[in-house]
Amino acid sequence: MSGIIIEARDIRFRYPRGQEAIRGISFHFRRGEKIALVGPNGAGKSTLLQMFNGMIRPDSGTMLFDNKPMQYDRESLRELRRKVGFVLQNPDRQIIAPTVYQDVAFGPTNLAYTEPEVRQAVTNALRHVGLFGFERRPPHQLSGGEKKRVAIAGVLAMDPDVLVFDEPTSGLDPSGSEDLMELLDELNNEGKTIVISTHDVELAYPWADRAILLADGHIIREDIPDVAFGNPKLVRMAHLSVPTLLELSAELAKRGFAIPDRKPRSVLDMVHIIESQPHGTSVRTSPGTITVCNVDEKNHPEIAAWVKARPGIAVGAMGTRAKQYAAMECIALEFTYGVIDKCILRALRGQDSLILTTSSMTDRVSARVDAYCRESSNAITVVSFNALKKTDTS
């Protein structure tokens, strides 16, 4: 993660006959970051997001992309919007074509892609969001979650560097919200910088690399989430609530628990805090194994049989293609979000699990497990299913 990609220098903006929506804000985003703009309705989140790809021009101050001031002539905006993709809160306002294919093809066509390039861009984008085969479907027949994915595919087809989402989970049920945030993680893991706006602190706190708390057009606090949300007074100034895990951590500290400097960002972190207390009552067992299968490497018709032969194993899937593969092979999934941490928790109870994932996410599993083991002095084995099958057949 390096290099500033978007920067604001003392920007201000006032709507005609309205109050000042952005009041002297400065910040920067680095390539590869996950940023959450968090604040109540009317805080200025949506206005600020629209400045990132030139939909709104600040009245004063400077917006920069890739260390260059943004230019607002037609050609410059065309190039900026190719690099900074914007997904609206309501996909019905973004989807304009009579079929999914035509809608996703709109951006590449306007960028003068050749017809074969357009087809390839559309195919890749739809495959990425799990809608391959939906090309001829009319968007009005899709569910809210599917429409959101069509809108994302339309942006992905132009291969932007930055993806900006206004209230990405608005209108989605909890399962749909989890699937969408998993997709954003997958895109970030492939190198995209992701920026979201939200008023949901429980969504932003565990997800973001950095959080920016906004209220009345001002930045109240900007930092890593446990610091940004860690001051209750400032959180209240932003008309927000303290995330539940931080509240619980503070209460445990008042009761004499030793709380590490790095505050808990997940249930796994909280379990580690409790179990690491000198008078804890947890019973140590031999940890279970986490097996990782990369479904992109090749088809594995034997996975379903492998799972069936292990009735006690739990299966999780990370990434759209992994979830589709599980559905195609009729593999029941126990975990579809927060998969790595949930499998670590199982391993600590001596239980095994299998994670189905994609090429871009496999390294993330080992990295997270290794980081946890270093911090907690546990030893959890991660095994490659792909390597395991090669060994079995050799």
N, C-alpha and C positions, 0 to 999 in steps of 0.2 A: 504494500500500500504506500504509494508515494506520489507526490506531485499534486498541486492544487488544480482542480478542474473547473470549479465554479466559485466565484468570489463576489461579495457585495461590499461596497465602500460607501458608508453613510448615505444609504438610499432613502428617499422619501417619496410618498405618493398620496395624492388626494383625489377622490372621485369628484366629478362635477357636482356642485351643490351639496357635497357631503363632507363628512369629517375626514381628517387625515387618517388613512388606513395603515400606512407604514411610516414610522417616525424615527428616522435616523438610525437605520439598522446596518451593522457590519458583521460579516462572518465569512468563512470559507469552507468548502468541502474538498476532501482529498479523493483521488481516484480509488475506486474499490471500496469506499465506505458505505455503510448503511446509516442513513440520517433520518431521524424522526423529528418533524416540526409538530410540537404538541401544544395545544391550547384550546380554549372554549370557542364556540361559535362567535364570530365577530372579532377574533384576535388578530386577523390579518393573514392567516395561513394560506388561503386560496389565492389571495392577491399576490403574496410573495411567490408562490409556486409559479404563477403565470409570468413572472419576470424571468424565470430560468430559461425559457426558450423564446423570449421576446414578444409574447402575447400582450404583455403590459410593459410600457417603458416608464422607468422612474421619472418623477418630475425633477429630481436632483440627485446627485451622487452617481456612482458608476457600477454597472454590472459587468463582470468579466467572465469569459469562458476560455479556459486553457491559457490564462494569463494575458489575454487580449481583450480590450474593451469591446462590448457588444456593439455591433453596427445594426441600424434599423432600416436600411434600404432593402428592397425586395430580395435581391440575390443573397445578401448576407443572412437575412432571416431564413431563407430557404435552406441554406447550409446549416445554420444553427439548429433548426428544427429537425434536421436529419440526425444530428448528433445528440440532441436532447429530446427524447420522446416523452410525450405528456399523455397520461391516461386520466380521463375525467372521472369524477365521482359517479355520474350517471352514464352508463354505457350507451343508453338510447340517444344521448346527445352527440355521441361520437360515431356511431355506426350509421352509415348513410346509404349503403348500396343494397340492392335487392337480394344478393346472395353473399354467403360468407367469403367465397373466393374473391368476388369483386371488391368487397370491402377491404380485405387484407391486401389486395393487389393495388389499391388506390395510391398508397405512398410510393412504392417502387415504380409504378407507371409514371407518376408525376416527376420522379427523379430521372426519367428517361432510360430506365433499364430496358434491355431487349426483352422480347417475349419469353425466351428460354430463361433469362435471369429472373423475370417476374415470377414464372412458374416455380423456379427453384426457391426463391425467397418466400413465396407463399407456403410451399410445402414444408420448408424448414420451420417457419414460424408456427404453423398449425400443429406440426409434430411436437414442437417445444411446449405448447400450452395444452396438449392432450386433445386436440380437436381434428386430428388427421382423419379424413373421411367425411368431414362436415362441409366440404367445399360448396356443394350445391344447396345446402340448407338455407332457407330464408331466416334471417336473424330474428324476426318477430316470433318465430316458433321455438326459440331457445329459452332456456331458463336464465334467471338473473346471473348465476355464476358463469354459465356458458357465454352469455353476452359479454361479461367482463373479460373473459379469456379471448374472445374475438377482438375486443378493443386492444388488449395487450398484444395480440398477434399482429394487428395492423401497425403497431409501433415497432415491434421486433423485426418485422419484414424489412425495415430500413437500417437495421443493425446499429442502433444508437450507442453512444458511450454511456449516457446517463438516462435512467428511467425515472420519471416523476409521477407519483400517484397521489391524487387528491382523495382522501378517505377511502383507501383501497377496499376495505371490508364492508363499506356501507351497503345495506340491503341484503347482505349474505347471512345465511344461518351459521351457527358455530362450526359445523363441519366444512362448509364452503369457505369460511374465513381461514380455517387452519390450512386447507388446501392452497389457498391463494398465498398465504404467508410462506408456505413451503416453496411455492414457485418463485417467490421473490428471493428466498435464500439460494435457490438453485441458480437463478440468474446472477446473483451477486457472486456466487462461487465461480461462475464463468468469467468474472472480470467486470461486470456491469456495476456502475455506481447507482445506488438506489436511494431515492428520497421520497418519503411519504409524509403526508399531513394526517393528523388524527387527534381526536380528543380522548382516546382510549389509552389511559396510562398503563393498563394491564397488558395491552398489546405492544406498546412502544418499549416498555422497560426491559423485557428479556430479549427483544429483537434487535434494537439499534446498537450501533457502535458509539454513536453520539446522539444526544437529545438536545433540542433547542426549545425551551419553554417560552411561549409567546403570550402576551396579553396586551390588548389595546394598542397594537402596532409596535410594541417594544419587545426586545429580548429580555426576559427576566433572568434566565440562566442558560448557559451553554456548556455542556461537559459530558463525560461518560455518564451513562444513565444512573448508576448508583450515587453519583455526586449530584447530577442535575436534579434528581428527585429526592435527594437525601436531606434537604433542608425544608421541614414542614412549613415554615413561615413563607418561604419563597414559592413553594408549591401552592399554598393558599392564595398568594398574590396573583398567581396565574389561573385562579379559579379551577384548580385541579385537586385531586386527592393523591395521597402518598400510595405507591404500589403496595399491595398486600404483603409481599415478601419482605419489603423494607420495613413495614410496620411491625411485622412479626419479629424480624431481626432486632429492632429497637426494643421491643418488649422483652425478648429473651435476654438482651444485655442488661436491662433493669433488674432481671431476676438472677443475675450473677453468672450467666453463660458467657464463655469467652468467645467473642465475635471477631473473626479475622478482619483485616483492613479491607479486603475485597469483599464487598457485601454480596449476599446470595442473589443470583439471577435466575435460579430455577429450583424446583423441588429437590433435585439432586444436591445442589449446594446446601440447602437447608438441612437435609438428612445428614450431610457430612458434618455440619456444625454441631448437630445434636449428638451424633455418634462419637465425635472427637472429644466430648467432655470427659474429665477424669473420672466421674462417677456414673458414666453411662451404663445402661443395662443391656445394650445390644450384644447379641451373641455372634461371634465371628464364625463364618462357615467358609469352606473352600469356594472361591468364586467360580461362577459359571463361565461359559465361553460365548463370545460373540462371533458368529460367522457372518461374513460379508460376501454377498453375491452381486457382481457387476452384470446387470442384465443386458448391457450394451455389448459386452465382449463377444457373446454368441448366444444362440438360443439354447436353453437348458430344459429340455422336456423332462429331465430327471428331477428337477427341483421339487415338484409336487409330490413325487414318490418319496424323496428324501425327507420332506417335512412330515408326510404321513407315517413314516417309519419312526418318527420321534414325537410321540403324542404330547409330551410335556413342553415342547419348544414353542416359543412365541415368535411371531413373524411381524416385522415392521417394514414399511416401504418409504423410501425417501426419493422424491422426484417424480414428476408426472409419468415418465415412461415406466418407472418401476411399479407404480400403482396400476397402470394399464396392464402390465405384464401379469401382475398378481390376479387381476380380474379375469384376464384371458385364460390363465391356468387354473382358475377356481381355487386360488390359495387364500384362505381367510387371513385377514390382517388384524392384528391386535393393536398395532400402533401405526398411526399415519401422520403424527406431528410430534415434535420433540422426541423423535425416535431414538437417537443415540443415548440421551440421558435416561430414557425409560429402560433401555436395554442394559445400561450400566447398573441401574437400580436392581434389575432382575439378577444380573451377575453377582451383585453383592449378597443376594439371598441364595446364591448357589444354583441359580437356574440359567439355562441356556437360551439363546435367542438367535434369530436369523434376520439380517437386514438386507433387503433387496434395494439396490440403489443403482445409480447411473455413473458413467465414467467420470463426470465432473465432480461427483460427490464422494467417491470411494476414499480418497485421501483424508477427507474431513472426518470420517469415522475414526480412523487410527489416530489422527491428531487430537481429537477430543478425548478419546479414551486414554491416550498417553499423558495428556495434560492433567486429567483427573487423577491418574495413578501416581504421578509425581507429587501432586499436592496432598494426596490422602495416604500415601504409602501402601496402597493396595496393588495387587498384581492381577490384572484381568487380561486374558489371552484373546487376541483378535485373530481370527483365521480366515483366509480367503477361500471361499467355496470353489472358485475357479481352479485354484492351485490344488485344493483338496481332491477335486474330481480327477485331475491329472494324475495325482498320486495313486488314487484308487484304481485307475485303469492301467497304470504302468506295471 
